[in-house]
Amino acid sequence: MSATSQRQPRRFFTAADGGLLLFRVQDVPVLLAPSWWIGSLVVVVLYEPLVGRLLPDAGAGTAWTLSATFAILLGLSVLAHELGHCVVALRLGIPVRRLRLFLLGGLSEVARTPREPRQEGLVAAAGPIVSVLLAALCALLLLAVPGGGAVWLLVAECAVANLAVGVFNLLPGLPLDGGRMLRAGVWALTGTRARGTKAAVFGGGLVAAGLLLWAIFGMVSGSEDRWLRLGVCVVTAWFVAMGAGGELAAETNRSWPDGLEIADIVRPVLQLPAESPVSDALAASAGRGVVLVRADGVAAGLLDETEAQRLAASSPQAPAELAAEPIRAETVLLSSESGEDVAERVRETPAWQFLVVDDEGRPAGVLRREDLRAALGRRPH
């Protein structure tokens, strides 16, 4: 779920390929992670004995084919589910980095946190709605397909896969969609996103424990699908537990310390002519941010100290504009923005310094990434 400039900014985020590129949705890459093949193989191996019991007359080849088909249908069900999230997020103006299918699940990676509970709830609900609708469509198709055959079983598999994906994701615990909906509800009621996250993380722990108990019950009772249930539940419980922990850590990093103001961590700003010698601009930048302004009054950018040092070493009288980092819309912060919004903007923007302006658009300071990181690192534990 960025603007470009003539000189590339420093890279703070690395975008790994993440797997095989299947296609793109509004420039969002849809990737198939290597772990998906492992998860699908596990599903095929564990599901094949169950197919033999459902279709006693089916040969080994048919049983393995139907098992592999079920794994593919499960992957397509997850894909449709995640596309629901992706499309709704894009419609709400929330950028999406990529969509990945992995192991027994998928993930739509949004580029920023929803700004309000309504957005969180809508994006979270979109996936289960798609899954339940597809399950209902397959259930209707079952009425038109002769029962007991391979075709009927394929349609039934598709219905079960989509229903399972939809219902499971409605469980009230992070990182599942139900957990995100729970967070949105608590967030709306309390006005605090952090409280919603803590409630949904607790729910995630309960979901993981419930999955393990269900798997144990299947083993003890000798259920026909006990091995399939055990494999799926263990992997899924691990995924839920790790995801809930990650969400809690992310919320902790996102929180803004009480009493800390943006003005406390921004550096004073100095405006210099863009044609100033780079050595002079570098000397003036000690402890300050430097905005380089052209003769026509247009800002050429913020002085990049690293680039300025490199340029000054060889050409100290070169114009400082040659060491300017362009000011982009995403690197401009309002001094009136909340601390949490500022921290979120800095995390999602690949830049190392940001121009802070007041409500009139006048420069009020420069925020460096390392200064923000240091201030947030001093929060009480």
Secondary structure as GFF3:
##gff-version 3
##sequence-region A 1 381
A	DSSP	beta_strand	20	25	.	.	.	ID=ss1
A	DSSP	beta_strand	28	32	.	.	.	ID=ss2
A	DSSP	alpha_helix	34	54	.	.	.	ID=ss3
A	DSSP	alpha_helix	60	91	.	.	.	ID=ss4
A	DSSP	beta_strand	96	102	.	.	.	ID=ss5
A	DSSP	beta_strand	105	110	.	.	.	ID=ss6
A	DSSP	alpha_helix	117	142	.	.	.	ID=ss7
A	DSSP	alpha_helix	150	169	.	.	.	ID=ss8
A	DSSP	alpha_helix	177	190	.	.	.	ID=ss9
A	DSSP	alpha_helix	193	221	.	.	.	ID=ss10
A	DSSP	alpha_helix	226	254	.	.	.	ID=ss11
A	DSSP	alpha_helix	262	265	.	.	.	ID=ss12
A	DSSP	beta_strand	269	273	.	.	.	ID=ss13
A	DSSP	alpha_helix	278	284	.	.	.	ID=ss14
A	DSSP	beta_strand	289	293	.	.	.	ID=ss15
A	DSSP	beta_strand	299	303	.	.	.	ID=ss16
A	DSSP	alpha_helix	305	314	.	.	.	ID=ss17
A	DSSP	three_ten_helix	320	323	.	.	.	ID=ss18
A	DSSP	beta_strand	324	325	.	.	.	ID=ss19
A	DSSP	three_ten_helix	329	331	.	.	.	ID=ss20
A	DSSP	beta_strand	332	334	.	.	.	ID=ss21
A	DSSP	alpha_helix	339	348	.	.	.	ID=ss22
A	DSSP	beta_strand	353	357	.	.	.	ID=ss23
A	DSSP	beta_strand	363	368	.	.	.	ID=ss24
A	DSSP	alpha_helix	369	377	.	.	.	ID=ss25
###
